[in-house]
Each structure stands twice: as structure tokens, then as C-alpha cells.
Amino acid sequence: MNERTVRLKDGGLMPALGQGTWHMGDHKNTEGQEIESIRLGISLGMTLLDTAEMYGEGASERMLGKAIAPLRREELFLVSKVYPWNAGRDNIFKSCENSLKRLGTDYLDLYLLHWPGSVPLGETVECMERLVVDGKIARWGVSNFDTDDMEKLFSVPGGEKCAVNQVLYHLGSRGVEYGLLPWLRGHGVAMMAYCPVAQGGILGRQLLMDKTLNEIAGAHGITVIQLLLAFALRRQDVAAIPKAGTPQHTRENAKAGEIRLADAEWERIETAFPAPAHKVPLDIQ
Ligand SMILES: NC(=O)c1ccc[n+]([C@@H]2O[C@H](COP(=O)([O-])OP(=O)(O)OC[C@H]3O[C@@H](n4cnc5c(N)ncnc54)[C@H](OP(=O)(O)O)[C@@H]3O)[C@@H](O)[C@H]2O)c1
């Protein structure tokens, strides 16, 4: 059972291991299995559920709404995202209302600006704070914000209330560790890792073939994908949201929260896949 949490700046707790939903709900013939996977994950403690108005233009939120309909809302941590072009006073309130309707709930635990756009950040922050006051969202954050984007955000009134930055992070893409992650830490913003299993290896075939990773995974009786997830979860202030559309993958991912490696094993992994020693642009999917 995954009970580890990440403490947010408002004192709230966010589950460290969650479930992504991108491309889920896209096809009627796989929806039943996807709902089964999500419910299984929740029963195993993966109660942080990530979606977006973008995913299938609402289909993912609708699927997730069906999955959670019989469950107790207060045991879930629901995250959705607004398109950048909807993140201003003309559209955000309707966007949020539509997400809530599709999810069958009356509040989100976290609402994210999906990526930096052209609506002034000050306007987005004002709207996000209004949604908090109205009880539609418990808190807000951003996604795909690099360090300079975070600095701009913190320069507008209320920008410092940003609770989370959701960014691409996996063993084969460690760029955030150089500048962004220390910045987030210094400002009390939690990081949420998307693509934590490198899209099942698609974003890094070298990971699945790597001798060191295969040896260490073999020694623990786990898969390299589970090892990737254990890597993403290794820090106390980072959450991860792997997407699994099959119950078997969900079960494997849930177990990744319990994987403990020896220091020497982490050192071997560090040597094989070191973090960059200089700034690299934020990786984005
Ligand atoms: N903010 C953003 O811009 C952004 C961008 C991308 C993603 N996200 C969010 O982050 C979530 C995760 O990212 P992602 O879905 O792109 O990539 P991911 O979670 O790294 O990888 C998902 C892929 O890995 C496979 N997989 C999962 N668990 C596995 C296991 N134990 N063994 C083998 N294969 C496994 C899945 O297969 P099956 O489905 O067949 O199980 C799926 O093909 C998304 O779903 C979405 O919620 C956010």
C-alpha cells in the first residue's frame, strides 16, 4: 500500500505515487480495462489522479469520472489542467466547470496551467485564486515551467502561491535536477514527474537495454520500468504519475513505491545515467 505523501506549501498532503491518464478514454473498446486499472491503482494507494481538459478533448476526464464514481471523493487527490489559451478570465471558469462536470465532482485538489502561454500570468494567477475562494479548486500550480518561467510567475502578485510544477522527469531525462528542482525546493514548490517510466521505454530505449539497470532490476526481481519509477520517487518532495492502461502494469507500478536499493546500487545508476552538470532546456512531451 502506497502511503507516502508530499507536503505542499499550504500544509496539504499529496500522494507521492499517482496515476496518469493521457490517451485513456480515447477508445470505447479499452475503456472498461482502463477503468479497472485506475480502480485497482486507487485500491493500492495510487490515489493521485492526473488528467487534463486536453486529453481526448475531455474523454480522459469522462473516463476518470466513471472510474471514481463509486469511490469516496475525499480519499482521492484529483488534478486537472487548463489549456494555456483558456487560462484567462474569459474562459478559465467555464473550463474548470466543464472539467468538474466530466469528472463528476465539485472540486479539484489541484488545477494546473498546462504549459506557458500568452495570457498574462498575473491574470491567470488572479483567476486561479478566485477558483480557490469559490471552492472549485483547493490549490493551483503549473506544468512545463522552466526556471525562468517560474521566476516570471513569482514576480506577479500571488504567483508565489503556486503549489506544484509538473514536468517531464525520468532517469534518461534528468535536466531538471541541475537548476529547476533546487529552485522549486528553495521556493516550497513540489515537483510532479510526468513520463516517469519514459513512456514504457519509448522515450529512452537505451534504458530498457542497459546492462546496469537490468542487473540491478534482476537482483531485486523487478522490471527495469519499476526501477525507473523507484528512481523518480526516490526524493521526498517529488511525486510521480505513471500511466498504465492495464491492471498488470498498474500492479507493478504500485509495488515500485516499496523498492529499496542499497546506496551502492544507486551509485552505479548515477554513474551510468548522471544528472547534467550544466543547464539544459526543459524536456517536454
Ligand atoms: N503536463 C504535461 O504536459 C504532461 C505530458 C505528458 C504526460 N503527462 C501526464 O503524465 C502521465 C504519465 O506520462 P505518460 O503517460 O506520457 O508516460 P509514462 O507514464 O512514462 O508511460 C506510459 C506508458 O508506459 C507503459 N507502462 C506503464 N507502466 C508500465 C509497466 N509497469 N511496465 C511496462 N510498461 C508500462 C504504459 O503502457 P500501458 O498503458 O499499456 O499499461 C504506457 O504505454 C500522463 O498519462 C499524463 O497524465 C503530463
The ligand as an SDF file (V2000), in Angstrom:
LIG
                    3D

 48 52  0  0  0  0  0  0  0  0999 V2000
    1.8780   18.0740  -18.1610 N   0  0  0  0  0  0  0  0  0  0  0  0
    2.1940   17.5490  -19.3240 C   0  0  0  0  0  0  0  0  0  0  0  0
    2.4930   18.2530  -20.3080 O   0  0  0  0  0  0  0  0  0  0  0  0
    2.1980   16.0640  -19.4700 C   0  0  0  0  0  0  0  0  0  0  0  0
    2.8130   15.4590  -20.5820 C   0  0  0  0  0  0  0  0  0  0  0  0
    2.8110   14.0770  -20.6580 C   0  0  0  0  0  0  0  0  0  0  0  0
    2.2040   13.3310  -19.6600 C   0  0  0  0  0  0  0  0  0  0  0  0
    1.5700   13.9380  -18.6140 N   0  0  0  0  0  0  0  0  0  0  0  0
    0.8670   13.1500  -17.5670 C   0  0  0  0  0  0  0  0  0  0  0  0
    1.7910   12.2070  -17.0470 O   0  0  0  0  0  0  0  0  0  0  0  0
    1.2680   10.8890  -17.2190 C   0  0  0  0  0  0  0  0  0  0  0  0
    2.4010    9.9190  -17.4570 C   0  0  0  0  0  0  0  0  0  0  0  0
    3.1020   10.2190  -18.6400 O   0  0  0  0  0  0  0  0  0  0  0  0
    2.9410    9.2980  -19.9600 P   0  0  0  0  0  0  0  0  0  0  0  0
    1.6450    8.6000  -19.9300 O   0  0  0  0  0  0  0  0  0  0  0  0
    3.2270   10.1620  -21.1280 O   0  0  0  0  0  0  0  0  0  0  0  0
    4.1720    8.3130  -19.8190 O   0  0  0  0  0  0  0  0  0  0  0  0
    4.5830    7.1620  -18.7580 P   0  0  0  0  0  0  0  0  0  0  0  0
    3.6930    7.1300  -17.6120 O   0  0  0  0  0  0  0  0  0  0  0  0
    6.0490    7.3430  -18.5310 O   0  0  0  0  0  0  0  0  0  0  0  0
    4.4250    5.8350  -19.6450 O   0  0  0  0  0  0  0  0  0  0  0  0
    3.1910    5.3150  -20.0150 C   0  0  0  0  0  0  0  0  0  0  0  0
    3.4660    4.0950  -20.8920 C   0  0  0  0  0  0  0  0  0  0  0  0
    4.2280    3.1550  -20.1450 O   0  0  0  0  0  0  0  0  0  0  0  0
    3.5780    1.9060  -20.1150 C   0  0  0  0  0  0  0  0  0  0  0  0
    3.7430    1.3360  -18.7640 N   0  0  0  0  0  0  0  0  0  0  0  0
    3.2410    1.8120  -17.6030 C   0  0  0  0  0  0  0  0  0  0  0  0
    3.5840    1.0440  -16.5850 N   0  0  0  0  0  0  0  0  0  0  0  0
    4.3170    0.0220  -17.0960 C   0  0  0  0  0  0  0  0  0  0  0  0
    4.9490   -1.1160  -16.5390 C   0  0  0  0  0  0  0  0  0  0  0  0
    4.8930   -1.3670  -15.2290 N   0  0  0  0  0  0  0  0  0  0  0  0
    5.6200   -1.9580  -17.3800 N   0  0  0  0  0  0  0  0  0  0  0  0
    5.6830   -1.7280  -18.7200 C   0  0  0  0  0  0  0  0  0  0  0  0
    5.1020   -0.6480  -19.3050 N   0  0  0  0  0  0  0  0  0  0  0  0
    4.4220    0.2090  -18.5040 C   0  0  0  0  0  0  0  0  0  0  0  0
    2.1180    2.1710  -20.4030 C   0  0  0  0  0  0  0  0  0  0  0  0
    1.5480    1.0390  -21.0200 O   0  0  0  0  0  0  0  0  0  0  0  0
    0.0150    0.5680  -20.7900 P   0  0  0  0  0  0  0  0  0  0  0  0
   -0.8180    1.8050  -20.8900 O   0  0  0  0  0  0  0  0  0  0  0  0
   -0.1800   -0.4140  -21.8660 O   0  0  0  0  0  0  0  0  0  0  0  0
   -0.0820   -0.0370  -19.4230 O   0  0  0  0  0  0  0  0  0  0  0  0
    2.2180    3.3730  -21.3410 C   0  0  0  0  0  0  0  0  0  0  0  0
    2.4440    2.9360  -22.6620 O   0  0  0  0  0  0  0  0  0  0  0  0
    0.3000   11.0480  -18.4130 C   0  0  0  0  0  0  0  0  0  0  0  0
   -0.5760    9.9700  -18.5410 O   0  0  0  0  0  0  0  0  0  0  0  0
   -0.3270   12.3580  -18.0810 C   0  0  0  0  0  0  0  0  0  0  0  0
   -1.3210   12.2060  -17.0780 O   0  0  0  0  0  0  0  0  0  0  0  0
    1.5910   15.2870  -18.4860 C   0  0  0  0  0  0  0  0  0  0  0  0
  1  2  1  0
  2  3  2  0
  2  4  1  0
  4  5  1  0
  4 48  2  0
  5  6  2  0
  6  7  1  0
  7  8  2  0
  8  9  1  0
  8 48  1  0
  9 10  1  0
  9 46  1  0
 10 11  1  0
 11 12  1  0
 11 44  1  0
 12 13  1  0
 13 14  1  0
 14 15  2  0
 14 16  1  0
 14 17  1  0
 17 18  1  0
 18 19  2  0
 18 20  1  0
 18 21  1  0
 21 22  1  0
 22 23  1  0
 23 24  1  0
 23 42  1  0
 24 25  1  0
 25 26  1  0
 25 36  1  0
 26 27  1  0
 26 35  1  0
 27 28  2  0
 28 29  1  0
 29 30  1  0
 29 35  2  0
 30 31  1  0
 30 32  2  0
 32 33  1  0
 33 34  2  0
 34 35  1  0
 36 37  1  0
 36 42  1  0
 37 38  1  0
 38 39  2  0
 38 40  1  0
 38 41  1  0
 42 43  1  0
 44 45  1  0
 44 46  1  0
 46 47  1  0
M  CHG  2   8   1  16  -1
M  END
$$$$
